[in-house]
Amino acid sequence: MPQGGIDVNEDPRNAAIRELYEETGVRTVEIVAESGEWLTYNYPPDIARLSFAKKFRGQCQKWFAMRFLGSEAEIDLGFSHAEFDAWKWVDIECLPALIVDFKRPVYTAVVAEFRDLARPL
């Protein structure tokens, strides 16, 4: 589930589409839903000590559900700056178990909010 920052004066919806493209090469999507709330998590102490996290306590995120309208040939993880080394389609209910513990409450909330939009595999 690609994530990323919002540039200064950038609309969160546009940022979501831009980040998806930068991280996966995917452009052929439509936004079908937006999370009702901003979701947050704090970095655990072992992560907070790392250089990238020293400026931040965690993240505040706005989530979007998107419908992929393209073909899998569009997915290119090395397209821009590789942040992923693999991808796969999974049932939405499996997502929280695939993420690190400290992000799990956010993923659980995203699944609860968007589960009715997901199609079974």
PENORSUL-V183673 format. One line per field, one symbol per residue. phi: phi as a letter, one per 40 degrees, with the letter a starting at -180 (. if undefined). psi: psi as a letter, one per 20 degrees, with the letter a starting at -180 (. if undefined). burial: b if it has 16 or more other ideal C-beta (glycine too) atoms within 10 Angstrom, else e. A space follows every 10 residues. Layout:
phi = ???
psi = ???
burial = ???
This chain:
phi = .daacbcdgc cdcccccccd cccbgcbcbb cbabccbcbb abccdccdcc dccccbcibb bbbbcbccbc bccccacbdb bcbbbaaacb cdccddccbd dccdcccccc cccbdccccc c
psi = nqrrrprpjp phghgggggg ghhiiphmrq piqpqhqppq qqprhhhhiq ghihiqhbqp qpqppqppia rihhpnijge opiqirqqpq phiighiiqq giighghggg ghhihiiqqq .
burial = eeeeebeeee eeeebbbbbb bebbbbeebe eeeebeeebe bebeeeeeee eeeeeeebbe bebbbbeeee eeebeeeeee eeeeeeeeee ebeebbeeee eebeebbebb bebbeeeeee e
